[in-house]
């Protein structure tokens, strides 16, 4: 599950609210062990996602760096290259 959490700091354009919430959701899923909580735990699960998202927003906002912002397309291409090197080329059906 955590492989889906992406680095969100120092990108141009900056991380969107949806990206922050998605990363927070993945984090809470990993901690709880549930992809979808039961009805009894749904409120606690959603509250945790919102609190983690708020903490992530604050963290991203407060961090500083001297490094230039990374380009999303370049970083995605690098990730695809690493994937091919690790798993081989994907066969198209």
C-alpha positions as CSV (number, residue, x, y, z in Angstrom):
1,X,0.0,0.0,0.0
2,X,2.7,2.6,0.9
3,X,4.3,2.3,-2.5
4,X,1.5,4.6,-3.6
5,X,2.6,7.4,-1.3
6,X,4.5,9.9,-3.4
7,X,6.9,12.6,-2.4
8,X,5.0,15.9,-2.4
9,X,7.6,18.5,-1.4
10,X,9.5,20.7,-3.7
11,X,7.6,20.2,-7.0
12,X,6.5,22.6,-9.6
13,X,3.5,22.9,-9.7
14,X,3.1,22.3,-5.9
15,X,1.2,19.3,-4.6
16,X,-2.6,19.6,-4.9
17,X,-5.1,19.1,-2.1
18,X,-6.1,15.8,-3.8
19,X,-2.5,14.5,-3.8
20,X,-2.2,15.4,-0.2
21,X,-5.4,13.7,0.7
22,X,-4.6,10.6,-1.3
23,X,-1.2,10.2,0.4
24,X,-2.9,10.7,3.8
25,X,-5.5,8.1,2.9
26,X,-2.8,5.6,2.0
27,X,-1.0,6.3,5.2
28,X,-4.1,5.7,7.4
29,X,-4.9,2.5,5.4
30,X,-1.4,1.2,6.1
31,X,-1.6,2.1,9.8
32,X,-5.1,0.6,10.3
33,X,-4.7,-2.4,8.1
34,X,-8.0,-1.7,6.3
35,X,-8.6,-0.5,2.8
36,X,-12.2,0.3,3.6
37,X,-13.2,0.6,7.3
38,X,-16.3,-0.9,8.8
39,X,-19.3,1.3,9.4
40,X,-18.4,1.3,13.1
41,X,-14.9,2.6,12.3
42,X,-15.7,4.9,9.4
43,X,-15.9,8.2,11.4
44,X,-12.6,7.5,13.2
45,X,-10.9,6.5,9.9
46,X,-12.1,9.7,8.1
47,X,-11.1,11.9,11.0
48,X,-7.6,10.3,11.0
49,X,-7.3,11.0,7.2
50,X,-8.2,14.6,7.7
51,X,-5.8,15.0,10.6
52,X,-2.9,13.4,8.7
53,X,-3.7,15.6,5.6
54,X,-3.7,18.7,7.8
55,X,-0.3,17.7,9.3
56,X,1.0,17.0,5.8
57,X,-0.1,20.4,4.5
58,X,1.6,22.1,7.4
59,X,4.8,20.2,6.9
60,X,4.9,20.9,3.2
61,X,4.1,24.6,3.8
62,X,6.8,25.0,6.5
63,X,9.7,23.2,4.9
64,X,12.4,25.2,3.0
65,X,15.0,24.1,0.5
66,X,17.7,25.7,-1.6
67,X,17.2,23.0,-4.3
68,X,15.2,24.0,-7.4
69,X,11.7,22.6,-7.7
70,X,11.5,19.2,-9.4
71,X,9.6,18.6,-12.6
72,X,6.7,16.1,-12.2
73,X,7.1,14.7,-15.8
74,X,10.9,14.3,-15.4
75,X,10.5,12.5,-12.1
76,X,7.7,10.2,-13.5
77,X,10.0,9.3,-16.5
78,X,12.8,8.4,-14.0
79,X,10.3,6.2,-12.1
80,X,9.2,4.4,-15.2
81,X,12.9,3.8,-16.1
82,X,13.6,2.4,-12.7
83,X,10.5,0.1,-13.0
84,X,11.7,-1.2,-16.4
85,X,15.1,-1.9,-15.0
86,X,13.7,-3.7,-12.0
87,X,10.8,-5.6,-13.5
88,X,11.5,-5.5,-17.3
89,X,9.4,-4.0,-20.0
90,X,5.7,-4.5,-19.8
91,X,4.1,-6.5,-22.6
92,X,1.2,-4.8,-24.3
93,X,-1.9,-7.0,-24.9
